[in-house]
Amino acid sequence: MAEDQNLELEDLEKDAGAEAQPEPEAEMVVDIDDLPQSTQELEAVYDIPVQVSAVLGKASMQVSQLLKLGRGAVVELDRKVGEAIDIYVNNRLVARGEVVVVEDRLGVTMTEIVKTDRS
């Protein structure tokens, strides 16, 4: 099976063609169509850390109300049960999804990618 994967990676690199794209500068915005196609070109970004947050909902309250909260207190959020949650990467909204349970852990599955205009 490892040989099959190696062959697939080699095929991807061949399919990318001889066009070597220049590395983008730090302040440059890269369009998704301009991303490197070969696995070897993508390896440069594999180790970049990102913060992923899944926001179930939000609530506003005064500090005095916050200080009165105790164990077992319920804070009502601005979302309804079954409504999509927001998924942020580095504090930027990138998707919406649903909460899932995997064995004994919570996770999220993306159901919609959010496209934003970069100005």
N, C-alpha and C positions, 0 to 999 in steps of 0.2 A: 504494500500500500504506500510506503514511503517513496518507492520508485515512481509510482503513478503521480504522486503529488509533485515530485521533482520535475517530471515531464511536463506537467501542467504549468508550473512556474516558468520553465524554459520556453514553453509555447507562448505564454503571456509576454515574455520579454521579446520573443521574435516578432509577435504581433504588434508590439509597440513601435516597431520600425527603428530605423537608424536615426530618427529625429531625436536629438538630445536637447531637452528644453533647459534654458538657463535657470539657475536657482533663484527664486524670488528674494528680493531684498526684504528686510524686516518690516519696513513701513508700507510695503506694497500689498494691495488687496488682491487675492488670487481667486479667480473665477473657478468654479468646480470643473468646468470643461478644460481648464488649463493645468489641472493636476497631473503629476507624472503618472504614466501608465504602467511602468514596469515595477515589479516588486522591489528590485534593488534600489530604484529611485525613491520609493516610499519609506525605506528603512530609516531614513534620516528623521522622520517625524514620529516613529513608533515610541520613543522614550520620552516624548514631551508630556508632562503631567497636565491633566485637566481636572477641574472640579465639576462633578455632576450632582445636581440637586433635583429632587422630585418634590414639588410643592403641592400638598394636598388641598390647601386653602389658606385664607388669611383672615385675621380678625383684628379689629382696632378696639383699644380700651385705654382708659386712663391709668396712670401709674398706681393710683389708690386702689383701683379695681384689681390690678395685677397683684399688688401686695396682699390682697385679701384671699387670693387663691390658695387652696390647700390641697392636700392629698385627696384624690378622687374628684376634684373639681372638673367640670366640663366646660370647655371653651368652644362656643359655636363658631364654625367657620363659614365662609361665604360660598361654599360649594354644597351641592346636594349629593346624596348617595348615588353612585354610578356615573357621576359627571366626570369628564376627563380631568386628569391632573396635568400641571405644567411641568415640563422637563427643561432644566436650564443647564447649559455647559458654560463654565466661566461667567456666570451671571447673565448670560444671554439666552433668551427663550429660543429653543431650537425644535421642540416637539411637544406633542400632547400624548398622553397615554393612559394606561390603566394599571392599577395595583394588582400584582399577582403573588401567589404564595408558591414558593419552591421549597419543598421539604419543610423545614422549620424556619425559613427566612422569608422576608418580604422582598419583592422586587418590582420592577416596572417593565411594561412592554409598550413600545411606541406604536401608536395607532395613526398618528398624523405628524408629518414634518411641517414645521412653520417656516415659511419663506418670508424674509424681510428684505426690504430695499436698503442697501448700504449707500448712504449719501456722504 
